[in-house]
Amino acid sequence: MEKIVQTAGRNALGEFAPEFAHFNDDVLLGENWNNQDINIKTRSIITVVALMSSGITDSSLVFHLQNAKAHGVTQKEIAAVITHVAFYVGWPKGWAVFNLAKEVWQLNEGDLSYEDEAMRAHAKEMVFPIGAPNDAFAQYFVGQSYLAPVSIEQVGIFNITFEPGCRNNWHIHHASEGGGQILVCVAGRGYYQEWGKDAVEMKPGNCINIPAGVKHWHGAAPDSWFSHLAIEVPGKDGSNEWLEAVTDEQYGKLE
């Protein structure tokens, strides 16, 4: 675990109360918070509970709510914690803390509301949301994918996220004129492959142009979450033709 270093005490009270600043930065938030007997996530939750129980709902609680979020406490977890504690320390305190927690967890909607740690880390790597499970197209994917509309006006742009090992079926974008699709990787590592060609690795910043009529698939690497923007190229008589799944044998040749 990375060592926690705090200077808030010295910054605010260094000259006025140097001893207090020392205890705050070096002992409380130094030695105590760096102790390994309790993991940092649990310690963050305990601190929020202690402040809530004491009726402290000022900037110090906001800081520790942000700290809890940064160390992996999800929106569901903090809601359950506050609800549980409210039964013991008072319902009004629960309301007060919820008002603060709601703001903290909505600063980056969806960032840390995911239960999977790797998924949370992936969400933090990009500015686009992961979105909701891509249930409408689930039959055309091996594994779980997620869909977040970025723009549905003028040109359709969607952020599509794949869990490790997830890929869509072979498919073709049809159009009598124009059409096709552009993929821009925004986070993680994945692959794009055209029929009869070797797969191309995709990393953040990579752009793939897919003309209409080309049979292809795209998805995540076996060991990485993967997100790309899918940009619909305007065309005439556009349609998608979904074909067979990418077999484990085909997919296994990537690594």
Residue pairs with C-beta under 8 A, 6 or more apart in sequence:
1 34
1 36
1 40
3 34
4 29
4 30
4 33
4 34
4 40
5 30
6 24
6 25
6 29
6 30
6 33
7 25
8 24
8 25
8 29
9 20
9 21
9 22
9 23
9 24
9 25
9 29
10 18
10 21
10 25
12 21
13 20
13 21
13 24
14 21
33 40
33 43
38 46
40 71
41 68
41 71
41 72
41 73
44 64
44 67
44 68
44 71
44 73
45 68
45 73
45 77
45 81
47 64
47 67
47 68
48 61
48 64
48 65
48 68
48 78
48 81
48 97
49 81
49 85
51 57
51 60
51 61
51 64
52 61
52 82
52 85
52 89
52 93
52 94
52 97
53 85
53 88
53 89
53 93
55 93
57 93
57 96
57 97
57 100
61 97
61 100
62 100
62 104
65 78
65 97
65 100
65 101
65 104
66 104
68 78
69 78
69 104
69 105
69 112
72 112
72 117
72 120
73 81
73 112
74 112
74 113
74 114
74 115
74 120
75 105
75 112
75 113
76 113
76 115
78 101
78 105
79 98
79 101
82 94
82 97
82 98
82 101
83 94
85 93
85 94
86 93
86 94
86 95
86 97
105 112
105 113
109 129
110 123
110 129
110 130
110 131
111 120
111 123
111 124
112 120
112 123
112 124
114 120
114 123
114 130
118 164
118 225
119 130
119 163
119 225
122 130
122 161
122 187
122 188
122 225
122 227
123 129
123 130
125 187
125 188
125 204
126 159
126 186
126 187
126 227
127 186
128 148
128 150
128 159
128 186
128 227
128 229
129 148
129 159
130 146
130 148
130 159
130 161
130 227
131 146
131 147
131 148
131 149
131 159
131 161
132 146
132 147
132 148
133 144
133 145
133 146
133 147
134 141
134 144
134 145
134 146
134 147
134 160
136 147
137 145
137 147
137 168
138 145
140 168
140 169
140 171
140 242
141 162
141 166
141 167
141 168
141 169
141 219
142 165
142 166
142 167
142 168
142 169
142 219
142 245
142 246
142 251
143 162
143 163
143 164
143 165
143 166
143 167
143 219
143 220
144 162
144 163
144 166
145 160
145 161
145 162
145 163
145 166
145 168
146 160
146 161
146 162
147 158
147 159
147 160
147 161
148 158
148 159
148 160
148 161
149 156
149 157
149 158
149 159
150 157
150 158
150 159
150 229
151 157
155 231
155 232
155 233
155 234
156 231
156 232
157 229
157 230
157 231
157 232
158 229
158 230
159 186
159 227
159 228
159 229
159 230
160 227
160 228
160 229
160 230
161 225
161 226
161 227
162 188
162 190
162 219
162 220
162 225
162 226
162 227
163 220
163 225
164 220
164 221
164 222
164 223
164 224
164 225
164 226
165 219
165 220
165 222
165 251
166 219
166 220
166 226
167 191
167 217
167 218
167 219
167 220
167 246
167 251
168 217
168 218
168 219
168 246
169 217
169 242
169 243
169 244
169 245
169 246
170 195
170 215
170 216
170 217
170 243
170 244
170 245
170 246
171 215
171 216
171 217
171 240
171 241
171 242
171 243
172 212
172 213
172 214
172 215
172 216
172 240
172 241
172 243
173 179
173 180
173 181
173 210
173 212
173 213
173 214
173 238
173 239
173 240
174 212
174 213
174 237
174 238
174 239
174 240
174 241
175 212
175 213
175 235
175 236
175 237
175 238
175 239
176 235
176 236
176 237
177 235
177 236
177 237
178 212
178 233
178 234
178 235
178 236
179 212
179 233
179 234
179 235
179 236
179 238
180 209
180 210
180 211
180 212
180 214
180 233
180 235
181 210
181 230
181 231
181 232
181 233
182 207
182 208
182 209
182 210
182 229
182 230
182 231
182 233
183 192
183 202
183 207
183 208
183 210
183 218
183 228
183 229
183 230
183 231
184 205
184 206
184 207
184 208
184 228
184 229
184 231
185 202
185 203
185 204
185 205
185 206
185 207
185 226
185 227
185 228
186 204
186 227
186 228
186 229
187 204
187 225
187 226
187 227
188 204
188 220
188 221
188 224
188 225
188 226
188 227
189 201
189 202
189 203
189 220
189 221
189 224
189 226
190 201
190 202
190 218
190 219
190 220
190 221
190 224
190 226
190 228
191 199
191 200
191 201
191 202
191 218
191 219
191 220
191 221
191 254
192 199
192 200
192 202
192 208
192 210
192 216
192 217
192 218
193 199
193 200
193 216
193 217
193 218
194 214
194 215
194 216
195 214
195 215
195 216
199 253
199 254
200 208
201 221
202 208
202 218
202 226
202 228
208 218
210 216
212 233
212 235
212 238
215 243
217 246
218 228
219 226
219 246
220 226
221 254
221 255
222 251
222 254
222 255
232 238
